[in-house]
Amino acid sequence: MEVTRNGQGRRKIPDDRNYREQRAREERTRTFEHSGTASGAGVRNRPSVRTEDSISMRLWQGFLRLVADMRENRKNKMDWFLLFMIVGVLAAGLLMLYSASYPYAYYNEGGDGAYYLKRQLLFAVLGLIGMYATSLLPMWFLRKCATGLIAISIFLLALLYVLPKYGGERRWINLGGGFTFQPSEMAKFAVILFLAKWYDQNRNRVHQFGTGVCVPAVAVAVIGCLILFETHLSGFILITLIGMTIMFIAGIKLRWFGILFALLAAGGSAVLMFTDYMKTRLTVWLDPFSDRLGDGWQNIQANYAISLGGLGGLGFTESRQKYLYISEPQNDFIFAVVCEELGFIGATIVLLAFVVLVWRGLSVSMSSTSRFQQLLGIGISAQIGWQTLLNVGVVTRALPNTGISLPFFSSGGTSLFILLLSMGVLLAVSRNSVKKTV
């Protein structure tokens, strides 16, 4: 069949069934759109198949948009100095993990001294791949994930109270095969992402009590309390410090910030004084020799390791305290082995590397013109800074032992993997910041 269109030549309309079906679908769509009313009649008359088609089409279009934006982001240069610091600190952490964990792994893992290194390398490789992928993510995608991610984190933290304990604690979900997942690690990033989105959306209402304080404080409190009742005090402290940092940078009124700080201080004091678990930790912190063969053992052996290191250290792999004196030296007290093997000079260099990493993260974040990216990058950088400070404080006995790991150094697959994903987000911020390269 031939037709003439506006007198401009002729074209043939294909007379096949696929074409007729497509035209029929288009006609049904137009009929539905015109029949809809403000009262929702169109929604009631809408066929269920169209709803399913619409959802799947939107998901497909969103996926195509995500892929296209990720390809576009590849053209934007990331901050190479920030990447260099991340990889450098990670490499140093893997070397020290191998040295610190070798005797413990050899004794407890059937003579395989590299057991913890191999596991950590696996998560490091997966984390680096994930870091590159997340460095390409567009910011609109991260914003959309914020609410869902914090809801999933709350669900997983609550699930810990139903599932059997692992290692005597309610901190890990046993995945089988010797692998576990720690929901509190994901919750840290979820809180940062949610608060960054919230304060960006409500930038003009940040001085209102309900918007600027109540909603963010409730979000942090729910996740914090779920972590606290796992007897994971260090996780609660870290989540709280991250939340308070973002709230302060977002610009809430100082008197509200002061009230929150006072409430937290009062609550923390109550936990320390009236909880048997923390009363024991506090007593041992003040006098570790009061229980030198029990809870005070770890602190005493860590102090011995630091003192043995002196100015220049005993040398890489030459630690003595890691030979079953420091309990599980590959975990929270790995910094004591760093001090023993590398000495005051080496330990200072390690801490300076963390300082430079945090500084670069803050610098990149503040170079962005987007408030969401600024708060997101500052939150991630603050997590590294606060966590490092707390760990070093515990190892040197400046703070009570709360069981907190050293970023990039301590053994832990979930922690390292999610930390590297967070670093990828920080690199994504750098791709969109004014300061692209060194």
N, C-alpha and C positions, 0 to 999 in steps of 0.2 A: 504494500500500500504506500502511496506517495502523497505527501502534503506539501503545501507551500507555506513558508513561514515569513510573514511580513513582506512577501514578494521578493525575498532575497534567496534565490536558489531553491533547491529541493533536497530533502534528506529522507532516507528510508527509516521507518520505525521497525525495529526487529519484532517479528511476530512469533517469538518463542515463549514457552510457558514461564521461564524464569523472569523474563521481563514483565509479563503480565502480573505475576505474583508480587514483584517488587512494587509495581504501580499500585496494586491493591493495598499493600501495607502502607504506602505513603498516603493513600486516600483515607484509610482508617485513622492514621495519625492526625491528619488535618481535621477530620470529622470530630475526633476526640478533643482536640485543642479548641475548636470553635464551640463545642457543646458544653465545655467546662464553665462554671460560674464561680463567683467569689465565695458562695456558700459551700463550695466543695462538691457540687454535683458531678463535676468532671472526674473527681477522684473516686466517687462511688461507682460511676459507670465504667471506670477504667478496667479493662480485662487484666487478670492476674498475669497472663503471659507477657503483657506489655511491661508490667512492673519488673519482672525478672529480666526481661530484655534491657530495660532502662538501667537497672543496677549493674548488670554485667557490662553494658556499654560504657557506663561511667567509670567502672573499675579499669576497663581496658584503655579508655582514653587517659585516665590518670596515670596508668603504667607507661603509656607511650610518652606522655608529657615528662614523666620522671626520667625516662631513658634519654629523651632529647635534651633535657636540662643537664643531666650528668655529662653527656657528650660535650655540651657547650661549656661546662665548667672546666673541662680538661684544658681549654684554651687559656684559662686564668692561672697565672703562676702562684704557687703556694709559697709560704715563707720558708726558704731553704735553711735558714739558720735555726728556725724552730724545729724543722725536721731533723737537722743534724743533732740538735740537743736531745731530742726524743730517742733517736737511734743510739746515740752515744751513751746515754744513761741506761738504756735497756741492755746494751752490750756489757757495760760494767756490772750491771745487776746479775746477768747470766754468769759471768766469770766468778763473781763473789758467791753466787749460789752454789756453783760447782765446788768451790773450795770449802765453803761452810758445811755443805751437806754430805760430803764424801764419806767421812767416818760413820755418821749416823745411818746413811743409806747402806753402806757396806755391812753394817752390823744387823740392820733390821730388814733388809730387802734381799737376802740370800747372796750376799757378796757382790751385788751390783752397785758400786760406788757412784755411778753416774745416773742412778734411777731418777732422782729429782730433777737433774739437769735435762734429761731426755723428755720428761713430762713438760717441763717448763718451756723447752724449745718447741715442742709441738704447739702449745698455746701461743708462743711468741710468733711463730710463722703464721698461724691462723689469724692472730691479732694484727699482724702487719698487713696481711691481705685485706682484712676487714677495715683497717685504718685507711688504706688507700681508697677503698670503696666509699667509706663514709666521708672522706675528704672531697668527694665529688657530689655529695648530696646537696640539692638546693634547699634553701632555708624554708620555703613554703612547705616542703615535705616534713621537715623536722617539727615545724609548728603544728602540723596536723597530727603528728605522733604524740604530742605532749600529754594530752588528757588520757589517751589510751594506754600509754606506757606507765603512767603513775597508777592507773587503775589495775593494770596487770601486776605491778609491783606490790600493791596492797593485797591483792588476792594471793600471790605467792607467799608473802610474809605471813598471812593468816593461815595458809595451808600448812605451814610448819608446825602449827599447834595441833594439827590433826594427824600428820604423818609421824611415824616412829622417830625417835631421836637417833642422831648419827654421831658417834663418838661421844655420847653422853650429853650432847648439846642440841638445841633446836635452832641451828644456824644453817644447816645444809640439807638439800634435797638429794637423796641418793639416786643417782642415775644408773647405777649398775656398772660392772666392769671396772670398778675402782675409781669412777668419775663421779663428782658431786657438783652441785650448783648452789651458789650462795646468793639468795635473792637480795640481801642487803646491798650487795655490790651494784646490782642493777638499780636499786632504789636511790642510790646516791645520784646517778645521772638523771633518773626520772624526776627527782626533786629540782635539780638544776634546770632542766628543760621546761618543766611546768612553771616554775617561778619566772623564768625569762619570758615565756609567752604571756603569763598573767600580767606582769608589770608593763610589758609592751602594749598589750591591749588596753590597759587601764592607766596609761601614763598621765592622763589629765585628772584622774581621781585617786592618785597615789596618796594624797594628803587626807583622804577620808578614812576614818577608822575602819569601817567595814571592808572597804576595798583594799586599802594599803596594809592593813594589819591582820584582820580577822581571818579572811580566806587563806592567805599564805600561811599564817600561824597554825591554822587547823590542819592544813595539808602536811606541814612539817611535823606537827604533833602526832597525827595519826600514824605516820610511818615511823617516827621516832619512838613512840611508845611500843609499837609492835616489835621493833628491834630491841628496845630496852628490856622487855619482858622475856626475851630469849636469853637474858643475862649477858647481853652483848653491849656493855656500857660504852665501849669505845666507838661502836657504830652509831649509837645514839648521840654521843658528843659530837662526832664528825658531821652527821646530818644536821644537827642543830647549828653548828658553826657555819656550815655552808649556807643554810637558810638565813641566818642572821647577817652574813656578809652580803648576800644578794639584796636583802631587804634594806640594809644600810645604803648600799650603792644606788638602789632604786630611788631613794630619797624620801623614805617615810619620816615623819616628824621625830625629832630627837627625843622628845619626852616619851613618846610611845616606845621608841627603841630602848630607852632607859628602863621603862616599866617592864618590858619583856625580859631584859637582861636581869633585872632584880628578881623576877619570878623564876627564871631559870636557875639563878644562883641559889634561891631558897629551896627550890625543888631538888637541885643537885646536892645541897647540904643535907636535906632530909634523907635522900637515898644513901648517902655516905654514912650517916649516923644511925639509921634505923634498919638497914638491910644487912643481914649477917654476912652475906657474900662480900659486900663492899667494906664492911667494918673490918673484916679479916685482911682485905687488901690494903686498907689504910694503915692498920697496925703494922703489917709487914713492911710497908713502904717507910714508915718512920723508924722501924728497928727490924731490919731483915734477920738479924741474928736471934730474934725472939723465936723464930721457927726456922732455924738454919737448914734443917734437913727436910723441911716441908715447903710451905709457900714462899719462904724467904730464899730458897736455894737458887732460883733463877737470877734474882737480883745480885746475890753475892757472887756467883760465878761470872756474871756479866761485868761486874766491877773489877774482878780479878783480870778479866780479859782486857779491859780498857787500860788498866794500870800496867799490864805486861807489854802493851804496845809501845808505850813511851812516845818519843818524838817521831822516830822513823819507822817503827813497827818491826815485827819479827820477819817479815817477808811474805809474799803471796804464797798461799797454801801451807804456811808454817805455824798456824795457830795451834796452841796446845789445848785451850779450853773447849774447842769443838769436839775433842775426843771424849764425848759422852759426859762432859762436865756441864756444859750449857745444854739444857734439855731442848731437843729439836732446834738446833741452831740455824736451820734454814728458814725458820718462820719469823716470828716477831722480833727475836733478838739477834738477827743477822748483823745489825750494825755494830754489835759488840765484837764480832769476828772481824769486821772491817777495821775497827779501831786497833785490834790486836795485831793484825797482819800488816796494815798500812800505816799505823801510828797516827799521831795527831795531825801530821802534815797530810797524809793520804785521806783521813777522815774529813779534814777541812776542805780538801779539793772536791770530795764527793758532795758535801753539803753545799759548796759554792756552785756545783753543777745544778743542783736542785734550785738554788736561788736564781740562777741565770734562766733556767727553764721556766720558772714561774714568772719572772720578769718579762721574758719574751712573750709568754702567753698573754699577760696583761697588756703589754705594749701593742700586740697585734689586735687584741680585742678593742682597745680604746681607739685604734686607727679606723675602725669601722664606722660608717655613717648610720648604721641601723642599731636602734636601741636593743632590739631582740638579740642581735649578734654580740653586742657589747656585754649584756648581762650573761649570755650563754658562755662566752669565752672567759669572763671574769669568774663565773661559778666553777668552771672546770679547773682553771688555774688555782683558785682558792682551795679546791679539794686537794690538789697535790701539795700545796703549801701547808695547809693545816695538818694533813695526814703525816707528812714528813716531820713536822714540828712535834706532833704528839708522840710519834714513834721514838724519835731521838730523846725526847723528854723522859719517856718510860725507861729506855735502855740506860740512860745516864742517871736514873733515879731522881730526876728533877720532878717527875710526876708519878702518881701511883700506877701500878701495872694494871692496864685495862685491856690488854690483848689487841693491839692494833699493828697492822703490817706496815712495812716500809715499801712505798711504791716502786715498782720495777725490780726490786731486790728480793723481797720475801717470796717464798714458794706459795703458789696458789693460782690455779688455772683460771677460775672465774674472775678473780681480781685482775690478773694481767690482761686477759682477753677484753674485758669491758673497759679497762683503763686505756688500752690501745684504741678501742673504738672511740672513746672520748677524745683521745688525741687526734683522731681523724676528724672529728667534728671541729676541734680547734684549728686544724689545718684548713677545713672548709671555710671557717671564718676568715682565715688569712687570705684565701683566694678572693674574697669579696671585700677586703679591707683596702684602704688607701695605700698602706705600706705593703707592697707586694714582696719585695726582696730586701736583702741586707743592703 
